[in-house]
Amino acid sequence: MKAQIPRLKDFILDIVVLILACYLGFMLSKEPNMDLTPKKSFASLNATQVSQNSTSNATNDAMASLIKRPKVEYKDIMERNLFTVDGKYGGKFDRPPENAYTLLAIMMAGKEKKALMRDFLGQQFFAKEKDILIDGFRVVKITDNSVILKRGKQTKELFILTPKKGPNK
Protein backbone atom coordinates (compact mmCIF):
# COMPACT_ATOMS: atom_id res chain seq x y z
CA MET A 1 0.00 0.00 0.00
CA LYS A 2 2.82 2.39 0.87
CA ALA A 3 4.49 1.71 -2.46
CA GLN A 4 1.37 2.80 -4.33
CA ILE A 5 1.04 6.21 -2.60
CA PRO A 6 4.31 7.63 -4.01
CA ARG A 7 3.23 6.36 -7.39
CA LEU A 8 -0.07 8.33 -7.11
CA LYS A 9 1.93 11.46 -6.31
CA ASP A 10 3.61 11.17 -9.72
CA PHE A 11 0.22 11.40 -11.43
CA ILE A 12 -1.44 14.06 -9.24
CA LEU A 13 -1.05 16.75 -11.92
CA ASP A 14 -2.63 14.48 -14.54
CA ILE A 15 -5.56 13.71 -12.23
CA VAL A 16 -6.18 17.42 -11.53
CA VAL A 17 -6.13 18.27 -15.26
CA LEU A 18 -8.54 15.40 -15.99
CA ILE A 19 -10.98 16.52 -13.28
CA LEU A 20 -10.79 20.12 -14.52
CA ALA A 21 -11.47 19.05 -18.13
CA CYS A 22 -14.49 16.98 -17.03
CA TYR A 23 -15.86 19.89 -14.99
CA LEU A 24 -15.46 22.35 -17.89
CA GLY A 25 -17.12 19.89 -20.26
CA PHE A 26 -20.04 19.52 -17.89
CA MET A 27 -20.43 23.28 -17.48
CA LEU A 28 -20.27 23.95 -21.22
CA SER A 29 -22.76 21.22 -22.03
CA LYS A 30 -25.56 22.80 -20.01
CA GLU A 31 -28.59 23.87 -22.01
CA PRO A 32 -27.87 27.28 -23.58
CA ASN A 33 -30.35 30.10 -23.19
CA MET A 34 -31.24 30.63 -26.83
CA ASP A 35 -34.41 32.10 -28.27
CA LEU A 36 -35.64 29.49 -30.75
CA THR A 37 -38.99 31.04 -31.64
CA PRO A 38 -39.48 31.43 -35.41
CA LYS A 39 -39.09 34.98 -36.61
CA LYS A 40 -41.38 36.52 -39.21
CA SER A 41 -39.78 37.49 -42.48
CA PHE A 42 -39.85 41.02 -43.83
CA ALA A 43 -42.10 40.08 -46.77
CA SER A 44 -44.69 38.45 -44.53
CA LEU A 45 -44.70 41.49 -42.21
CA ASN A 46 -45.32 43.80 -45.19
CA ALA A 47 -48.09 41.55 -46.47
CA THR A 48 -49.92 41.60 -43.14
CA GLN A 49 -49.55 45.39 -42.86
CA VAL A 50 -50.88 45.93 -46.38
CA SER A 51 -53.86 43.65 -45.82
CA GLN A 52 -54.78 45.48 -42.60
CA ASN A 53 -54.37 48.99 -44.00
CA SER A 54 -55.95 48.65 -47.43
CA THR A 55 -59.27 47.34 -48.55
CA SER A 56 -58.42 46.57 -52.17
CA ASN A 57 -57.53 43.08 -53.31
CA ALA A 58 -55.18 44.46 -55.97
CA THR A 59 -52.50 45.37 -53.45
CA ASN A 60 -52.84 41.97 -51.77
CA ASP A 61 -52.38 40.28 -55.13
CA ALA A 62 -49.33 42.45 -55.83
CA MET A 63 -47.77 41.50 -52.51
CA ALA A 64 -48.54 37.84 -53.07
CA SER A 65 -46.79 37.98 -56.42
CA LEU A 66 -43.66 39.33 -54.70
CA ILE A 67 -43.41 36.21 -52.57
CA LYS A 68 -41.79 33.67 -54.85
CA ARG A 69 -41.81 30.02 -53.98
CA PRO A 70 -39.50 27.62 -55.81
CA LYS A 71 -41.13 25.27 -58.27
CA VAL A 72 -40.48 21.62 -57.65
CA GLU A 73 -39.94 19.68 -60.86
CA TYR A 74 -41.08 16.14 -60.10
CA LYS A 75 -40.89 15.17 -63.76
CA ASP A 76 -37.07 15.36 -63.85
CA ILE A 77 -36.79 13.28 -60.71
CA MET A 78 -39.23 10.62 -61.91
CA GLU A 79 -37.54 10.22 -65.30
CA ARG A 80 -34.12 9.39 -63.83
CA ASN A 81 -33.32 6.11 -62.11
CA LEU A 82 -31.75 7.14 -58.81
CA PHE A 83 -30.22 3.72 -58.17
CA THR A 84 -27.88 3.58 -61.17
CA VAL A 85 -24.89 5.71 -62.07
CA ASP A 86 -26.07 6.71 -65.53
CA GLY A 87 -29.70 7.23 -64.48
CA LYS A 88 -31.11 4.78 -67.01
CA TYR A 89 -33.63 2.07 -66.22
CA GLY A 90 -32.65 -1.56 -66.72
CA GLY A 91 -35.43 -2.42 -69.19
CA LYS A 92 -33.87 -0.51 -72.07
CA PHE A 93 -30.78 -2.36 -73.30
CA ASP A 94 -28.63 -1.02 -76.06
CA ARG A 95 -28.01 -3.55 -78.75
CA PRO A 96 -24.42 -4.84 -78.69
CA PRO A 97 -22.34 -4.11 -81.78
CA GLU A 98 -21.91 -6.73 -84.48
CA ASN A 99 -18.31 -7.42 -83.47
CA ALA A 100 -18.84 -7.44 -79.72
CA TYR A 101 -15.67 -9.36 -78.83
CA THR A 102 -11.97 -8.94 -79.51
CA LEU A 103 -9.61 -11.89 -79.16
CA LEU A 104 -6.54 -10.82 -77.19
CA ALA A 105 -4.65 -14.06 -76.51
CA ILE A 106 -4.93 -17.83 -76.47
CA MET A 107 -3.42 -19.93 -73.69
CA MET A 108 -2.84 -23.65 -74.02
CA ALA A 109 -1.66 -25.77 -71.11
CA GLY A 110 -1.81 -29.44 -72.00
CA LYS A 111 -5.35 -30.24 -73.12
CA GLU A 112 -6.83 -27.11 -71.55
CA LYS A 113 -7.38 -24.19 -73.91
CA LYS A 114 -8.50 -20.72 -72.84
CA ALA A 115 -9.07 -17.57 -74.84
CA LEU A 116 -8.55 -14.13 -73.33
CA MET A 117 -11.20 -11.86 -74.83
CA ARG A 118 -12.46 -8.30 -74.42
CA ASP A 119 -16.15 -7.44 -74.82
CA PHE A 120 -17.55 -4.19 -76.25
CA LEU A 121 -17.71 -2.65 -72.75
CA GLY A 122 -13.94 -3.08 -72.31
CA GLN A 123 -14.04 -5.89 -69.74
CA GLN A 124 -11.56 -8.71 -70.20
CA PHE A 125 -12.51 -12.31 -69.48
CA PHE A 126 -11.40 -15.89 -70.12
CA ALA A 127 -13.51 -18.30 -72.15
CA LYS A 128 -13.13 -22.07 -72.56
CA GLU A 129 -14.64 -24.29 -75.21
CA LYS A 130 -18.40 -24.83 -74.76
CA ASP A 131 -18.75 -21.62 -72.70
CA ILE A 132 -21.75 -19.42 -73.49
CA LEU A 133 -21.04 -15.69 -73.76
CA ILE A 134 -23.27 -12.79 -72.72
CA ASP A 135 -25.01 -12.30 -76.05
CA GLY A 136 -25.72 -16.02 -76.55
CA PHE A 137 -22.69 -17.02 -78.63
CA ARG A 138 -21.12 -20.36 -77.69
CA VAL A 139 -17.38 -20.99 -77.97
CA VAL A 140 -17.18 -23.93 -80.36
CA LYS A 141 -13.46 -24.32 -80.99
CA ILE A 142 -10.21 -22.70 -79.87
CA THR A 143 -7.25 -23.07 -82.24
CA ASP A 144 -3.70 -21.69 -82.17
CA ASN A 145 -4.64 -18.21 -83.39
CA SER A 146 -8.45 -18.10 -83.61
CA VAL A 147 -11.71 -18.78 -81.77
CA ILE A 148 -14.91 -19.94 -83.46
CA LEU A 149 -18.19 -18.67 -81.97
CA LYS A 150 -21.63 -19.98 -82.91
CA ARG A 151 -25.19 -18.83 -82.16
CA GLY A 152 -27.91 -20.73 -84.00
CA LYS A 153 -26.95 -20.64 -87.68
CA GLN A 154 -24.64 -17.65 -87.26
CA THR A 155 -20.90 -18.41 -87.00
CA LYS A 156 -18.06 -15.99 -86.26
CA GLU A 157 -14.33 -16.56 -86.26
CA LEU A 158 -12.15 -14.23 -84.21
CA PHE A 159 -8.42 -13.93 -84.93
CA ILE A 160 -5.64 -12.61 -82.73
CA LEU A 161 -4.85 -9.14 -83.99
CA THR A 162 -1.30 -8.66 -85.20
CA PRO A 163 0.23 -5.18 -85.29
CA LYS A 164 0.39 -3.63 -88.73
CA LYS A 165 3.71 -2.41 -90.07
CA GLY A 166 3.96 1.27 -90.86
CA PRO A 167 4.72 2.59 -94.35
CA ASN A 168 8.36 3.43 -93.45
CA LYS A 169 9.27 0.00 -92.08
Secondary structure, 3 states (H helix, E strand, C coil): CCCHHHHHHHCHHHHHHHHHHHHHHHHHCCCCCCCCCCCCCHHHHHHHHHHHHCCCHHHHHHHHHHCCCCCCCHHHHHHCCCCCCCCCCCCCCCCCCCCCEEEEEEEEECCEEEEEEEECCCCEEEEECCCECCCCCEEEEECCCEEEEEECCEEEEEECCCCCCCCCC
